[in-house]
Amino acid sequence: MKSANFLTGILVMVVFVGHLHISEALTDEEAEFVIQHAIVQCANLTKVNLQEAVHFLPINTKLMDNFSHDMKCYLLCFYRKINLIDFKDHPKHDDFALFMESRFEENKAKVQPALKKCLAIQHKDPCEEIYEFELCMVKNVQG
């Protein structure tokens, strides 16, 4: 079940979660557990296939074209679980910056300008809002 892309994604998230220090300093093993737990829990809550869920962080916008509404809600759930979303379901600027810089190391310089632009996105549906935010970030950071 664990493909190379999944393991790479987990590694990026472990590094990121280690930077965030969710509640307290986490070992890599603890951070990986937090991430895997979030993946499974959000897949169950949103009725997203677990196989689809483990590959949800796209590296380009083309891979996001077919996101179902459930997948968009899965994305929101996952970001909530790893503490990237505030209580109003909006991305936390500093935390999201760290996450995107870890995720797209080769384009770190593009993260802050993209955040400035993408944080302005608002939508009545929080699942749509986070999807549009993610789409904007990937488009502006990765190109």
Backbone torsions as a table, in degrees:
resi	resn	phi	psi	omega
1	MET	NA	-31.5	-178.2
2	LYS	-86.3	108.3	177.7
3	SER	-91.5	173.3	178.8
4	ALA	-61.7	-40.8	179.4
5	ASN	-63.3	-40.9	179.0
6	PHE	-62.9	-46.8	-179.1
7	LEU	-64.0	-38.8	176.7
8	THR	-63.3	-44.2	178.3
9	GLY	-61.6	-42.7	178.2
10	ILE	-62.8	-43.1	-180.0
11	LEU	-60.4	-45.5	177.8
12	VAL	-59.1	-44.3	-179.0
13	MET	-68.5	-36.1	177.5
14	VAL	-62.6	-45.4	177.9
15	VAL	-60.2	-45.2	-179.3
16	PHE	-64.0	-49.4	-178.5
17	VAL	-62.0	-34.9	175.1
18	GLY	-61.2	-36.9	177.0
19	HIS	-68.6	-37.5	-176.8
20	LEU	-72.3	-29.4	-176.8
21	HIS	55.6	58.6	179.1
22	ILE	-54.1	113.1	-179.3
23	SER	63.4	-41.4	177.1
24	GLU	-163.0	170.6	-178.9
25	ALA	-59.9	131.5	-179.6
26	LEU	-111.9	144.2	170.9
27	THR	-74.2	165.3	176.7
28	ASP	-58.0	-39.6	-179.9
29	GLU	-64.5	-41.9	178.3
30	GLU	-66.6	-41.3	178.7
31	ALA	-63.5	-41.6	178.1
32	GLU	-63.5	-38.8	177.2
33	PHE	-62.3	-44.7	178.8
34	VAL	-57.7	-45.2	-178.4
35	ILE	-67.2	-48.1	-179.6
36	GLN	-62.7	-39.0	177.7
37	HIS	-63.6	-42.8	178.2
38	ALA	-62.4	-42.1	179.6
39	ILE	-60.2	-50.4	-177.4
40	VAL	-67.3	-46.3	-178.4
41	GLN	-61.7	-44.1	-179.3
42	CYS	-70.1	-34.7	176.1
43	ALA	-61.9	-43.3	178.9
44	ASN	-66.3	-42.9	-178.4
45	LEU	-65.9	-34.2	-174.0
46	THR	-104.1	0.8	179.1
47	LYS	64.4	29.9	176.4
48	VAL	-90.2	135.8	177.5
49	ASN	-57.4	131.9	-177.9
50	LEU	-58.8	-37.1	178.2
51	GLN	-61.6	-40.6	177.2
52	GLU	-69.0	-38.9	-176.1
53	ALA	-63.1	-38.0	-176.6
54	VAL	-72.1	-11.3	-179.9
55	HIS	-115.9	32.5	-170.4
56	PHE	-84.8	-13.5	-178.3
57	LEU	-92.1	93.2	-176.4
58	PRO	-73.6	154.0	177.3
59	ILE	-99.3	-7.8	173.5
60	ASN	-148.2	159.3	-173.8
61	THR	-67.8	-24.6	179.5
62	LYS	-58.6	-35.5	-179.7
63	LEU	-72.6	-10.0	-178.3
64	MET	-99.5	-3.4	-176.3
65	ASP	-58.1	-33.5	-173.8
66	ASN	-105.8	23.0	178.3
67	PHE	-66.0	122.7	174.9
68	SER	-75.0	168.6	176.7
69	HIS	-62.3	-37.5	177.2
70	ASP	-61.1	-39.7	179.4
71	MET	-67.4	-36.6	177.1
72	LYS	-63.9	-40.3	177.8
73	CYS	-69.8	-32.9	174.9
74	TYR	-61.3	-44.5	179.0
75	LEU	-58.5	-46.1	177.7
76	LEU	-60.6	-47.2	179.5
77	CYS	-58.5	-47.4	-178.4
78	PHE	-61.1	-45.9	-179.9
79	TYR	-64.8	-32.4	174.1
80	ARG	-63.8	-47.4	-175.2
81	LYS	-63.1	-32.1	178.8
82	ILE	-99.7	16.3	169.1
83	ASN	67.6	38.0	176.6
84	LEU	-100.4	-5.7	-175.6
85	ILE	-119.1	138.4	178.6
86	ASP	-83.6	-179.1	-175.8
87	PHE	-67.7	-12.8	176.1
88	LYS	-99.5	11.5	179.6
89	ASP	65.9	33.7	174.9
90	HIS	-112.3	146.5	179.4
91	PRO	-61.6	138.6	174.7
92	LYS	-81.0	120.6	-172.4
93	HIS	-53.4	-60.6	-173.6
94	ASP	-64.9	-42.1	-179.5
95	ASP	-66.6	-40.9	179.1
96	PHE	-68.2	-34.6	177.1
97	ALA	-60.0	-47.3	178.1
98	LEU	-59.9	-43.6	-179.5
99	PHE	-61.6	-48.1	-178.5
100	MET	-67.9	-35.4	177.2
101	GLU	-66.7	-35.0	176.2
102	SER	-71.2	-38.3	-176.4
103	ARG	-73.5	-37.6	-177.8
104	PHE	-123.8	62.9	-175.9
105	GLU	-54.4	-36.7	-176.8
106	GLU	-71.6	-13.3	-179.0
107	ASN	-125.0	32.6	-177.5
108	LYS	-52.7	-38.0	-176.4
109	ALA	-64.5	-19.8	-178.7
110	LYS	-88.7	-10.2	-174.0
111	VAL	-66.3	-51.5	-177.1
112	GLN	-62.0	-46.6	176.3
113	PRO	-61.1	-36.9	178.5
114	ALA	-66.1	-43.6	178.4
115	LEU	-58.7	-44.0	179.6
116	LYS	-56.1	-42.7	-179.2
117	LYS	-74.1	-47.4	-170.3
118	CYS	-77.2	-26.7	178.7
119	LEU	-66.4	-15.2	178.6
120	ALA	-76.3	-12.1	-178.3
121	ILE	-67.4	131.4	176.8
122	GLN	-136.0	144.5	178.9
123	HIS	-151.3	147.3	178.7
124	LYS	-63.6	-35.0	-179.5
125	ASP	-90.9	114.1	-177.6
126	PRO	-60.6	-29.2	177.8
127	CYS	-67.5	-43.1	177.1
128	GLU	-65.7	-39.3	-179.0
129	GLU	-62.4	-46.1	-178.9
130	ILE	-69.5	-33.5	176.2
131	TYR	-63.7	-48.3	179.6
132	GLU	-64.2	-36.8	176.3
133	PHE	-63.2	-48.3	179.4
134	GLU	-60.4	-44.6	178.7
135	LEU	-59.3	-46.1	178.5
136	CYS	-60.9	-44.8	-178.9
137	MET	-63.2	-48.9	-178.5
138	VAL	-62.2	-43.4	179.8
139	LYS	-61.5	-42.5	-175.8
140	ASN	-83.8	-24.0	179.4
141	VAL	-91.8	-45.4	-175.4
142	GLN	-90.8	-26.4	177.5
143	GLY	91.5	NA	NA
